[in-house]
Amino acid sequence: MKAFHCAVWTDGGVPSHKEAAKHYDALVDGKIPQEFNRSVYAFFTDLTRRYPQPDEFTDEDLDSCPWACSSEMSGESVLMAVLPDRYTEVFPVIMELADKNGLVCFDAQNTIVHPPSRPISKRVNTAGNAWV
């Protein structure tokens, strides 16, 4: 099954497209140690509220699932495979939620990195305290 592959990960600066592609390949190969990150968890929770994972669909409703396979959340990253006919609907949401949570978003098909507009540590919560 063809799919549009993308990923989000914690912001460690603004990588070039080439550096992001190498980082993505290392994530896919499991070569990057992963620790729990609340921004990644918040991203994944928000995303799966909007677009549940394939195993949450009944066989009858599976045609409405936008995923080619289940996403892989590994602490500091999420790897995703979107069905091509749902790309224009789902990828903008992925980019929006990644930005909201201060995460890098990587389009693996076009080798394009979308850094967050501001790192999560620079954002302010509603209480007015800097997030850490």
Secondary structure, DSSP 8 states (H G I E B T S, - for coil): ---EEEEEEE--S---HHHHHHHHHHHHTT-S-----HHHHHHHHHHHHHS--GGGS-TTTGGG--BSS--EE-SSEEEEEE-GGGHHHHHHHHHHHHHHTTEEEEETTTTEEE--SS-GGG-B-TTS-B--
